């Protein structure tokens, strides 16, 4: 049964195709939606279009920003609008005491939320969301590998660095495609689980001694793991696909000097499967709204 969001007023601040999927669902559940940054898009007639972020957040119960959030100057990603959208101090003041849902928050947003007592909820950190979102992320990474290599995934030697929520899904998919899959982690429990799932395993500290056999390297660790001696040991014909969150895990300048093709591929769900990514948000957001919005 769908949650009842009647009486709840929301501001949706910018976004991409994902917002076009979940906004109609929020309205069907009874929410009132103010939207800014959708000049060229098609949304339900019930949506109230606003000319500024400050207008959109006026008297709402919560605000929703895109998964990529903002840059360090507060500019909000809004692909359907030519207008520059910025989350200002004035907007933050109007949202004081209310929740702000965002994928990943930059320092700029975190500081404003702290200064104006805004309840910051980073959706990407939530297990339920991250696990569901790992599906289009993993599929997108494999799609890049297929496009960028002259051989099949089947029987190729694939290294998956990290065995968290994305790494687990990615390794399983690679195994199902017949890849010779190696999971790399410093966590013995993660390695035990990867071994149980049929993957070969390598300790992170031993990576430099084994990585030369890799055809494709998928990195999910948001720390500089592909650098120095490790990167120098990589086969020059190998492909690196880094899908880790900022600051990623590859020294791209060194990779270029070494002649190794390395691709940084953040935000894959919204790029390769925006409909599915939007449906995931439509599933997660209503529960978060009910949890964080106090209408008593």
C-alpha positions as CSV (number, residue, x, y, z in Angstrom):
1,X,0.0,0.0,0.0
2,X,1.3,3.4,-0.9
3,X,2.2,5.8,1.9
4,X,-0.1,8.8,2.5
5,X,1.7,12.1,2.1
6,X,-1.4,14.2,2.2
7,X,-0.8,17.6,3.9
8,X,2.9,17.5,3.2
9,X,4.5,20.2,1.1
10,X,7.7,19.5,-0.7
11,X,10.2,21.5,-2.7
12,X,12.0,19.7,-5.5
13,X,15.1,21.7,-6.4
14,X,16.5,20.9,-9.9
15,X,17.4,17.4,-11.1
16,X,17.3,15.2,-14.2
17,X,15.2,12.4,-15.6
18,X,15.0,10.7,-12.2
19,X,12.9,13.6,-10.8
20,X,10.5,13.1,-13.7
21,X,9.8,9.6,-12.4
22,X,9.4,10.2,-8.7
23,X,7.6,13.6,-8.7
24,X,4.4,12.1,-10.1
25,X,4.5,9.3,-7.5
26,X,4.8,11.9,-4.7
27,X,1.8,13.7,-6.0
28,X,-0.2,10.5,-6.3
29,X,0.5,10.0,-2.6
30,X,-1.0,13.3,-1.8
31,X,2.0,15.6,-1.5
32,X,2.0,19.2,-2.7
33,X,5.1,19.8,-4.8
34,X,6.9,23.1,-5.6
35,X,9.4,22.6,-8.4
36,X,12.2,24.8,-9.7
37,X,14.6,24.0,-12.5
38,X,12.2,22.2,-14.8
39,X,11.5,24.8,-17.5
40,X,11.8,22.4,-20.3
41,X,10.3,19.3,-18.7
42,X,6.9,17.7,-18.5
43,X,5.5,17.3,-15.0
44,X,2.0,16.7,-13.7
45,X,-0.3,19.7,-13.8
46,X,-0.5,19.7,-10.0
47,X,3.1,20.8,-9.7
48,X,3.6,24.4,-8.7
49,X,6.4,25.9,-10.8
50,X,8.6,28.4,-9.1
51,X,11.1,31.0,-10.4
52,X,13.7,30.6,-7.7
53,X,15.0,28.3,-5.0
54,X,13.9,30.8,-2.4
55,X,10.4,30.8,-3.7
56,X,10.3,27.0,-3.9
57,X,11.3,26.4,-0.3
58,X,8.9,29.0,1.1
59,X,6.7,27.3,3.8
60,X,7.4,23.8,2.7
61,X,7.9,20.8,5.0
62,X,11.0,19.4,3.3
63,X,13.2,19.9,0.3
64,X,14.7,17.4,-2.2
65,X,17.9,18.1,-4.1
66,X,19.3,15.9,-6.9
67,X,21.5,12.9,-6.2
68,X,24.6,14.8,-7.4
69,X,23.6,17.7,-5.2
70,X,25.5,20.9,-5.8
71,X,29.0,22.0,-6.5
72,X,31.1,23.7,-3.8
73,X,29.5,27.1,-4.7
74,X,26.0,25.8,-4.1
75,X,25.0,25.5,-7.7
76,X,22.3,22.8,-8.1
77,X,22.3,20.4,-11.0
78,X,19.3,21.1,-13.2
79,X,19.5,19.7,-16.7
80,X,16.1,21.0,-17.8
81,X,16.8,24.6,-17.0
82,X,19.1,27.2,-18.5
83,X,18.7,29.2,-15.3
84,X,21.4,29.1,-12.7
85,X,20.1,27.6,-9.5
86,X,21.9,28.2,-6.2
87,X,21.1,27.1,-2.7
88,X,21.7,30.4,-0.9
89,X,21.8,31.5,2.7
90,X,18.3,33.0,2.2
91,X,17.0,29.6,1.0
92,X,18.6,27.9,3.9
93,X,17.1,30.3,6.3
94,X,13.6,29.5,5.0
95,X,14.3,25.8,5.4
96,X,15.5,26.1,9.0
97,X,14.4,23.2,11.1
98,X,13.2,21.2,8.1
99,X,14.8,18.1,6.4
100,X,16.8,18.4,3.2
101,X,17.1,15.1,1.2
102,X,20.1,14.9,-1.1
103,X,22.2,12.2,-2.7
104,X,25.6,13.4,-1.6
105,X,26.3,16.7,0.1
106,X,29.3,18.8,-0.6
107,X,31.0,20.8,2.2
108,X,29.1,23.9,1.1
109,X,25.7,22.2,1.8
110,X,26.9,20.6,5.0
111,X,28.0,24.0,6.4
112,X,24.7,25.7,5.5
113,X,22.7,22.9,7.0
114,X,24.7,23.1,10.2
115,X,24.5,26.9,10.4
116,X,20.7,27.0,9.8
117,X,19.7,23.9,11.7
118,X,18.5,22.0,8.6
119,X,18.2,18.2,9.0
120,X,20.5,16.9,6.3
121,X,19.7,13.4,5.0
122,X,22.2,12.0,2.5
123,X,20.3,9.3,0.6
124,X,23.4,7.7,-0.9
125,X,24.5,6.7,2.6
126,X,21.4,4.6,3.3
127,X,21.8,0.8,2.9
128,X,18.5,0.2,1.3
129,X,19.1,2.8,-1.4
130,X,22.7,2.0,-1.9
131,X,22.0,-1.7,-2.5
132,X,19.2,-1.0,-4.9
133,X,21.3,1.6,-6.7
134,X,24.2,-0.8,-7.0
135,X,22.2,-2.6,-9.7
136,X,22.3,0.1,-12.4
137,X,25.7,1.1,-11.2
138,X,27.1,-2.3,-11.8
139,X,25.3,-2.7,-15.1
140,X,26.6,0.7,-16.2
141,X,30.2,-0.3,-15.3
142,X,29.9,-3.5,-17.3
143,X,28.4,-1.6,-20.2
144,X,31.5,0.6,-20.3
145,X,33.7,-2.4,-20.2
146,X,31.9,-4.0,-23.1
147,X,32.2,-0.8,-25.2
148,X,35.8,-0.1,-24.4
149,X,37.4,-3.6,-24.9
150,X,37.8,-5.8,-28.0
151,X,37.0,-9.0,-26.1
152,X,34.1,-10.5,-24.2
153,X,33.6,-10.2,-20.5
154,X,33.3,-14.0,-20.5
155,X,36.7,-15.5,-19.7
156,X,38.3,-12.1,-19.2
157,X,40.2,-11.5,-15.9
158,X,38.3,-8.9,-13.9
159,X,39.5,-7.3,-10.7
160,X,36.9,-5.8,-8.4
161,X,38.5,-3.5,-5.9
162,X,36.3,-3.3,-2.8
163,X,33.4,-5.6,-1.8
164,X,30.9,-3.2,-0.3
165,X,27.4,-2.6,-1.6
166,X,28.5,-1.9,-5.2
167,X,31.4,-4.3,-5.3
168,X,29.3,-7.2,-4.2
169,X,26.7,-6.7,-6.9
170,X,29.3,-6.1,-9.5
171,X,31.3,-9.2,-8.7
172,X,28.2,-11.3,-8.8
173,X,27.2,-10.0,-12.2
174,X,30.7,-10.6,-13.6
175,X,30.8,-14.1,-12.3
176,X,27.4,-14.8,-13.9
177,X,28.8,-13.5,-17.2
178,X,31.7,-16.0,-17.0
179,X,34.5,-13.6,-16.1
180,X,37.4,-14.8,-14.0
181,X,36.6,-12.5,-11.1
182,X,39.0,-11.5,-8.4
183,X,37.8,-9.5,-5.4
184,X,40.3,-7.3,-3.7
185,X,39.7,-6.1,-0.1
186,X,41.6,-5.5,3.1
187,X,38.6,-6.9,5.0
188,X,38.9,-10.6,5.8
189,X,35.1,-11.0,6.3
190,X,34.4,-9.5,2.9
191,X,37.0,-11.8,1.3
192,X,35.4,-14.8,3.0
193,X,32.1,-13.8,1.6
194,X,33.5,-13.2,-1.9
195,X,35.2,-16.7,-1.8
196,X,31.9,-18.3,-0.7
197,X,30.3,-16.6,-3.7
198,X,32.8,-18.2,-6.1
199,X,35.3,-15.4,-6.6
200,X,39.0,-15.5,-6.3
201,X,40.3,-13.3,-3.5
202,X,43.3,-11.0,-3.0
203,X,44.3,-9.0,0.0
204,X,44.5,-5.3,-0.8
205,X,48.1,-5.1,0.5
206,X,49.1,-7.8,-2.0
207,X,47.5,-6.1,-5.0
208,X,50.7,-4.9,-6.6
209,X,51.9,-8.6,-6.9
210,X,48.8,-9.8,-8.7
211,X,47.3,-7.0,-10.7
212,X,49.4,-7.6,-13.8
213,X,47.0,-10.4,-14.8
214,X,43.9,-8.2,-14.9
215,X,42.2,-7.4,-18.2
216,X,39.6,-5.0,-16.6
217,X,39.9,-3.4,-13.2
218,X,36.8,-2.0,-11.5
219,X,37.5,0.2,-8.6
220,X,34.8,0.9,-6.0
221,X,37.1,2.1,-3.1
222,X,37.0,5.9,-2.5
223,X,40.7,6.1,-1.6
224,X,43.9,6.2,-3.7
225,X,44.5,2.5,-4.2
226,X,45.5,2.6,-7.9
227,X,48.7,4.6,-7.6
228,X,52.5,4.2,-7.4
229,X,53.8,0.6,-7.5
230,X,50.3,-0.8,-7.9
231,X,49.5,1.3,-11.0
232,X,53.0,0.7,-12.5
233,X,52.3,-3.1,-12.3
234,X,49.1,-2.9,-14.3
235,X,49.2,-4.4,-17.8
236,X,49.4,-1.6,-20.3
237,X,46.6,-3.2,-22.3
238,X,44.3,-3.3,-19.3
239,X,41.2,-1.1,-18.7
240,X,40.5,0.7,-15.5
241,X,36.9,1.8,-14.7
242,X,36.7,3.8,-11.5
243,X,33.2,4.1,-10.1
244,X,34.1,5.1,-6.6
245,X,32.7,8.2,-5.0
246,X,34.9,11.3,-4.7
247,X,37.9,11.4,-4.6
248,X,37.8,8.1,-6.5
249,X,40.8,5.7,-6.2
250,X,42.9,6.2,-9.3
251,X,45.8,8.4,-10.1
252,X,44.6,9.4,-13.5
253,X,47.6,11.5,-14.4
254,X,50.0,8.6,-13.7
255,X,47.8,6.2,-15.6
256,X,48.0,8.5,-18.6
257,X,51.7,8.8,-18.4
258,X,52.0,5.0,-18.2
259,X,49.7,4.6,-21.2
260,X,46.9,2.9,-19.3
261,X,43.3,3.7,-20.2
262,X,41.5,4.8,-17.1
263,X,37.9,6.0,-17.1
264,X,36.2,7.9,-14.2
265,X,32.6,6.9,-14.3
266,X,30.6,8.5,-11.4
267,X,26.8,8.8,-11.3
268,X,26.1,5.8,-13.6
269,X,22.5,5.1,-12.5
270,X,21.2,8.5,-13.7
271,X,23.1,8.1,-17.0
272,X,22.5,4.5,-18.0
273,X,19.2,3.8,-16.3
274,X,17.4,7.0,-15.3
275,X,14.0,5.4,-15.2
276,X,15.1,2.6,-12.8
277,X,17.1,5.1,-10.8
278,X,14.0,7.3,-10.5
279,X,11.9,4.3,-9.5
280,X,14.3,3.5,-6.7
281,X,14.0,7.1,-5.4
282,X,10.2,6.8,-5.7
283,X,10.4,3.8,-3.5
284,X,12.8,5.3,-0.9
285,X,11.8,9.0,-0.6
286,X,8.2,8.6,0.7
287,X,9.4,6.5,3.6
288,X,12.1,9.1,4.4
289,X,9.6,11.9,4.1
290,X,7.2,10.2,6.6
291,X,10.2,9.5,8.9
292,X,11.6,13.0,9.0
293,X,8.6,15.3,8.5
294,X,6.7,15.9,11.7
295,X,3.1,16.8,11.0
296,X,1.7,16.1,14.4
